[in-house]
Each structure stands twice: as structure tokens, then as C-alpha cells.
Amino acid sequence: MKALIFAAGKGTRLKPFTDHHPKALAKVNGIPLLERNIKYLKSFGITDFVINIHHFGNQIVEFLKENNNFECHVELSDEADELLETGGGLIFARKFLDHGEDFLIMNADILTNININNFVEYHKNIKDFATLAVSDRDSSRKLLFNDEMVLRGWLNVQTGEQRLAEFNKGFKPLAFSGVHCINPVIFEKIKRTGKFSIMEEYLDLMQTERIHGFVHDSVLIDVGRPESIIEAEKHFK
């Protein structure tokens, strides 16, 4: 199985580090996020990676070269011309991923110990084109699921704004974990082009398609701010 790691973002919340470096090279206990996530996925047998780059992308290229790609096969999806966000980045990387096999997507600034084998098995059993890892934790935005764990809506916790596929019948609000398992048939379903968020596409597709959530209670830290590095260092040695 291939994994696409999103490492292109500007990481503005991690300033001043990201004034001179890509967020994927921010360190937790001395180890860059990108290295941690490659080794984490490698521990589940994944050795084939696509990494998208933009912001200080040359530093990621050099980092991988210095470390011999961590003995993995790595392809770079270079968004040098324009940062395309998660949806646009996925479409831009299509040539590396559209080969009939399911693949993982993971944000470079997420640290977790989700059991990837269990996640992939769940995805394959339900045969969806997209399965999203979710958990019950604090988040300003939540995805809403019905009793069968099918995506039916989105909620902004702070403003109360909702986007729903149907009347909210007590849907479960869960936070997205930044980890997806995808079947390449998704490339035929996505309508947007250019720069866009994959979540926007999921919220459109939930009207007509079944997108499941995989609930986990694993450690998950969004290492987006300097203070979250401190939190991450308590959990990831």
C-alpha cells in the first residue's frame, strides 16, 4: 500500500520556525515530523510513499536524500508553482496513486499511534472509496455520523454552523484525525479542480455517497502550534 503524506503547507501557526523551514521538518524530541511519520507507517509495512512539497520543498528533498529515503521508495509531488491544499494536492498527485490499489493519506503535522492495520482492514471490509479516521476529542470543527458511522454532516462547534446531508437525528460529532484510507475510484468522483480542500469535496459527496468513519481512541496530536510540540513531546519520545 502507498501512503501520500501532505507536507506542502506553509505552517503559519508554527511561526517563527516556518519562516525558514517546512513544518514537516519541525522536531518533536529532536526527530522531525516527517521522519516520525515515515517510520510510523513503515512499522505497518508501508514502504512506498508520495510526499507533496511546496513551502521550502528543497529542504525536504535534501532531508530525504541525506537519510536515503529511510530505505523506502519515495516519489515527490512538487507543487512549486502553486500550493493546492489537500484536495488539489491529491488530484495533482494522481499519477502516483491511480493504479487500482487503495492508499493512505496522512498530514505530516499529525502524530498518532492509530493501528493502521485495523484501519485498513475496516476500510476494505466496508468497500467505500473513502474512510476517515475520527475520534471523540476537542476540536472546533466536527464531522457528524449516523448510527452506521456514515458521514452525514459537519459542525462548527464555535458558531453552531452546520452542513447536513439530512435532518440531524442525533448524529455523533467526531473530530477528523487527518488520516484517510482511499480507493482510487475517488478520482472519478471529485468535481473540483485547482486549489481546494478535500473536506469540501467529502461534504458534497456525502449527499450521494457513503463515506464511513473509523472511530479510534488512540493518541493524536495536531502539531500545528509551538505549544502542541510541547504536548507531543509528552507522548512521542
C-alpha positions as semicolon CSV with decimal commas, in nm:
position;residue;x (nm);y (nm);z (nm)
1;M;0,000;0,000;0,000
2;K;0,117;0,352;-0,084
3;A;0,086;0,646;0,150
4;L;0,051;1,010;0,047
5;I;0,194;1,245;0,309
6;F;0,081;1,607;0,283
7;A;0,393;1,812;0,357
8;A;0,341;2,115;0,131
9;G;0,164;2,359;0,366
10;K;0,312;2,687;0,487
11;G;0,255;2,602;0,853
12;T;0,178;2,961;0,950
13;R;0,068;2,854;1,301
14;L;0,420;2,718;1,362
15;K;0,594;3,050;1,306
16;P;0,874;3,153;1,357
17;F;1,008;2,802;1,269
18;T;0,820;2,801;0,939
19;D;0,962;3,139;0,836
20;H;1,271;2,944;0,732
21;H;1,168;2,575;0,724
22;P;0,880;2,348;0,615
23;K;0,653;2,241;0,901
24;A;0,721;1,875;0,815
25;L;1,075;1,922;0,950
26;A;0,965;2,064;1,287
27;K;1,112;1,842;1,557
28;V;0,945;1,657;1,842
29;N;1,206;1,534;2,090
30;G;1,470;1,602;1,828
31;I;1,307;1,397;1,549
32;P;1,140;1,573;1,251
33;L;0,769;1,509;1,200
34;L;0,824;1,370;0,852
35;E;1,076;1,116;0,979
36;R;0,842;1,013;1,260
37;N;0,551;0,956;1,021
38;I;0,754;0,766;0,763
39;K;0,885;0,536;1,037
40;Y;0,537;0,507;1,194
41;L;0,382;0,394;0,864
42;K;0,685;0,177;0,792
43;S;0,615;-0,010;1,117
44;F;0,293;-0,133;0,950
45;G;0,480;-0,249;0,640
46;I;0,428;0,063;0,426
47;T;0,745;0,147;0,234
48;D;0,604;0,324;-0,072
49;F;0,546;0,697;-0,026
50;V;0,430;1,000;-0,219
51;I;0,516;1,328;-0,045
52;N;0,380;1,659;-0,169
53;I;0,604;1,961;-0,124
54;H;0,585;2,339;-0,173
55;H;0,697;2,557;0,119
56;F;1,080;2,518;0,145
57;G;1,033;2,196;-0,052
58;N;1,405;2,187;-0,133
59;Q;1,477;2,127;0,237
60;I;1,254;1,818;0,232
61;V;1,428;1,694;-0,083
62;E;1,768;1,734;0,088
63;F;1,647;1,578;0,413
64;L;1,522;1,267;0,233
65;K;1,842;1,242;0,032
66;E;2,059;1,269;0,345
67;N;1,862;0,982;0,501
68;N;1,848;0,762;0,191
69;N;1,466;0,798;0,194
70;F;1,469;0,593;0,516
71;E;1,514;0,283;0,295
72;C;1,177;0,347;0,131
73;H;1,056;0,422;-0,220
74;V;0,965;0,792;-0,226
75;E;0,808;0,995;-0,506
76;L;0,773;1,372;-0,475
77;S;0,467;1,562;-0,592
78;D;0,618;1,908;-0,629
79;E;0,362;2,190;-0,608
80;A;0,633;2,452;-0,665
81;D;0,408;2,665;-0,889
82;E;0,107;2,681;-0,657
83;L;0,009;2,542;-0,318
84;L;-0,304;2,337;-0,394
85;E;-0,437;2,244;-0,045
86;T;-0,541;1,888;0,036
87;G;-0,792;1,828;-0,244
88;G;-0,589;1,995;-0,516
89;G;-0,277;1,824;-0,382
90;L;-0,447;1,485;-0,408
91;I;-0,552;1,550;-0,770
92;F;-0,202;1,679;-0,855
93;A;-0,052;1,354;-0,719
94;R;-0,298;1,136;-0,912
95;K;-0,033;0,995;-1,150
96;F;0,143;0,839;-0,850
97;L;-0,172;0,696;-0,689
98;D;-0,429;0,597;-0,953
99;H;-0,321;0,237;-1,002
100;G;-0,621;0,042;-0,872
101;E;-0,485;-0,008;-0,518
102;D;-0,617;0,153;-0,200
103;F;-0,383;0,409;-0,047
104;L;-0,345;0,606;0,274
105;I;-0,336;0,983;0,316
106;M;-0,181;1,143;0,621
107;N;-0,097;1,501;0,719
108;A;0,272;1,547;0,800
109;D;0,188;1,751;1,112
110;I;-0,027;1,480;1,273
111;L;0,130;1,246;1,526
112;T;-0,072;0,942;1,626
113;N;-0,046;0,576;1,719
114;I;-0,363;0,461;1,539
115;N;-0,335;0,094;1,446
116;I;-0,311;0,134;1,068
117;N;-0,370;-0,238;1,007
118;N;-0,708;-0,220;1,184
119;F;-0,797;0,098;0,996
120;V;-0,714;-0,050;0,655
121;E;-0,898;-0,374;0,735
122;Y;-1,211;-0,174;0,831
123;H;-1,186;0,024;0,506
124;K;-1,153;-0,289;0,294
125;N;-1,444;-0,463;0,470
126;I;-1,691;-0,181;0,404
127;K;-1,560;-0,126;0,049
128;D;-1,608;0,252;0,050
129;F;-1,399;0,479;-0,169
130;A;-1,306;0,685;0,138
131;T;-1,280;0,605;0,508
132;L;-1,188;0,877;0,757
133;A;-1,019;0,816;1,092
134;V;-1,209;1,007;1,363
135;S;-1,213;1,030;1,740
136;D;-1,405;1,187;2,025
137;R;-1,179;1,476;2,122
138;D;-1,188;1,855;2,150
139;S;-1,196;2,026;1,812
140;S;-1,351;2,345;1,678
141;R;-1,498;2,151;1,386
142;K;-1,665;1,812;1,397
143;L;-1,787;1,563;1,140
144;L;-2,134;1,420;1,204
145;F;-2,206;1,048;1,163
146;N;-2,521;0,837;1,181
147;D;-2,550;0,510;1,375
148;E;-2,384;0,319;1,090
149;M;-2,087;0,559;1,104
150;V;-2,174;0,710;0,765
151;L;-2,083;1,077;0,720
152;R;-2,397;1,294;0,727
153;G;-2,274;1,638;0,822
154;W;-2,026;1,893;0,952
155;L;-2,045;2,124;1,253
156;N;-1,857;2,438;1,351
157;V;-1,863;2,399;1,730
158;Q;-1,793;2,768;1,796
159;T;-2,055;2,923;1,567
160;G;-2,309;2,639;1,553
161;E;-2,299;2,641;1,171
162;Q;-2,390;2,302;1,022
163;R;-2,379;2,139;0,680
164;L;-2,610;1,840;0,666
165;A;-2,700;1,567;0,418
166;E;-3,029;1,519;0,604
167;F;-3,205;1,635;0,920
168;N;-2,976;1,589;1,222
169;K;-3,123;1,288;1,406
170;G;-2,877;1,299;1,693
171;F;-2,570;1,242;1,479
172;K;-2,240;1,165;1,655
173;P;-1,997;1,460;1,640
174;L;-1,639;1,334;1,599
175;A;-1,312;1,507;1,513
176;F;-1,129;1,417;1,192
177;S;-0,782;1,277;1,257
178;G;-0,611;1,380;0,932
179;V;-0,574;1,016;0,824
180;H;-0,782;0,871;0,536
181;C;-0,790;0,539;0,350
182;I;-0,886;0,590;-0,013
183;N;-0,975;0,386;-0,319
184;P;-0,857;0,548;-0,644
185;V;-1,216;0,550;-0,775
186;I;-1,230;0,880;-0,582
187;F;-1,053;1,045;-0,877
188;E;-1,365;0,986;-1,088
189;K;-1,591;1,134;-0,819
190;I;-1,410;1,459;-0,735
191;K;-1,559;1,751;-0,927
192;R;-1,340;2,041;-0,815
193;T;-1,018;2,145;-0,983
194;G;-0,729;2,373;-0,886
195;K;-0,687;2,467;-0,521
196;F;-0,941;2,321;-0,277
197;S;-0,982;2,128;0,047
198;I;-1,061;1,757;0,024
199;M;-1,305;1,804;0,312
200;E;-1,519;2,032;0,095
201;E;-1,540;1,751;-0,158
202;Y;-1,632;1,494;0,110
203;L;-1,913;1,720;0,230
204;D;-2,050;1,742;-0,125
205;L;-2,009;1,368;-0,186
206;M;-2,186;1,272;0,138
207;Q;-2,512;1,378;-0,030
208;T;-2,495;1,085;-0,272
209;E;-2,217;0,855;-0,148
210;R;-2,139;0,655;0,165
211;I;-1,824;0,778;0,338
212;H;-1,756;0,593;0,663
213;G;-1,575;0,699;0,976
214;F;-1,334;0,470;1,161
215;V;-1,351;0,550;1,533
216;H;-1,032;0,520;1,734
217;D;-0,925;0,620;2,084
218;S;-0,553;0,642;2,005
219;V;-0,326;0,931;2,092
220;L;-0,349;1,200;1,826
221;I;-0,182;1,539;1,831
222;D;-0,208;1,806;1,564
223;V;0,142;1,954;1,583
224;G;0,031;2,284;1,434
225;R;0,141;2,527;1,705
226;P;0,456;2,566;1,917
227;E;0,260;2,467;2,231
228;S;0,141;2,144;2,063
229;I;0,505;2,041;2,016
230;I;0,538;2,052;2,394
231;E;0,226;1,835;2,429
232;A;0,350;1,594;2,161
233;E;0,682;1,552;2,339
234;K;0,499;1,402;2,639
235;H;0,357;1,123;2,420
236;F;0,613;1,065;2,145
237;K;0,963;1,001;2,276
